[in-house]
Amino acid sequence: MTVVGEVGLRLDGVSVDRWLSARISELSASIVIELSERVSGHASMPPAELHGNTAGLVRSCVRLFVDTLRTGGPPSRRQLREIRESASLRADEGVPLEVLVSAYHIGADVCAQSVVTAAEPEDLPAALQVACLLLRFLGQVMPEVLAGYLESRLATVAEEHGERRAVLSALLAGQPPEDAAARAAVQLPARYAVISLEVGPHPDELGANAGDRAVAARRKLRRMRTEVEGNASGTVLDMLSADGGLLLVPLDEEETTGGTLGETAADMLAPHEWERLLALTDRLGCATRAEVMAGAVPARPDAVASAARLAAEIRHVARASSRPAGIYQLGDVAFDYQMSRPGPARDHFAALLRPLATRPYLLETLRVFLSCGLDRRRTADRLHVHPNTIDYRLRRASALTGLDPARGCDLPMIYAAFAAGELEPVGPCPPG
């Protein structure tokens, strides 16, 4: 086997480690150019950053590889510790992880190409060994790079999340949020869309294995946060779990579209704002592969606490009245909402479905039919019966109650009856 060193591959009369060492500045400049051309994150960097910190990092990596060629051994513990600390600093500076990883691999590629290009034909076996040593070098240093970067990012994310949670806590407590917002570098918008979320289980969460269910739940939560943070302008504040929670999505500057929702809302949601929330709900459903039920209320920052309670109540009413999965405003469920309040009207509507109390299969069929958007085939699939069975059960329920979901005038009554008979009072916890 050819040895790389004084008795092995020689370029221009010197050993390969000395040959590379004499060209560290030249190689580093070539690597930086490659980075700027091949990696988008570096292409947009200011010249001072690109030729300063990045170039310094590249030179250090080339020197470290040259040392491994000279000694024939792996990087020392001290050198690996320095690599980890350097990666941590790059994370603090906001260098994307993919850019940092690319820097190491492009550097290895440039060094290998320079050796192969300068080698004579009889030196190619040794040049191949240099390339193999470069791969081994990457295998030794990349775990340190990733560990250092992720340690820093996780610490930063935890700190940022804690600071943002402090802003949300202040808003929910009705306390002035300005100091907490300044610490978290959060610019408070004129209005928020306060969204109470309920997210059903992902198919993998229905398995028997508790470990698999926990993994599926964590993945679902991660996808939720990715969708929310990646498709909103401004800083979204959240109190989320795998089952749902609370979102505060910044809205556009204050608009007047006519009407208010009492003291909780600055204005009604503008049509384009509502379209964005509808799209967000659809994306959340697709990303989580789960049903998403949500209530939304626009509110000024000083009215977030009451808006969160109202959003949770809207969601509860939509669920209790067997509405299809989706996002709802108060105007969408106002009749059901009012009928769910204690009083003679609630008692009247609750009694409308009482004839089905002894026939729970009819009540469940009617509930699922409503939640499936009055689609008999979807209802049949959900209940695992033939569509003709759905038709029969709906006719029986209609004969017993006098209410037919196919009649437009009866449908609001049925929604209200479910809301009045099924809704439990909403507790004080704003996220619901």
Secondary structure, 3 states (H helix, E strand, C coil): CCCCCCCCCEECCEEHHHHHHCCHHHHHHHHHHHHHHHCHHHHCCCHHHHHHHHHHHHHHHHHHHHHHHHHCCCCCHHHHHHHHHHHHHHHHCCCCHHHHHHHHHHHHHHHHHHHHHHCCHHHHHHHHHHHHHHHHHHHHHHHHHHHHHHHHHHHHHHHHHHHHHHHHHHHHCCCCCHHHHHHCCCCCCCCEEEEEEEECCCHHHHCCCHHHHHHHHHHHHHHHHHHHHHCCCCCCEEEEECCEEEEEEECCCCCCCCCCCCCCCCCCCCHHHHHHHHHHHHHHHHHHCCCEEEEEEEECHHHHHHHHHHHHHHHHHHHHCCCCCEEECHHHCHHHHHHCCCCHHHHHHHHHCHHHCCCHHHHHHHHHHHHCCCCHHHHHHHHCCCHHHHHHHHHHHHHHHCCCCCCCCCHHHHHHHHHHHHCCCCCCCCCC
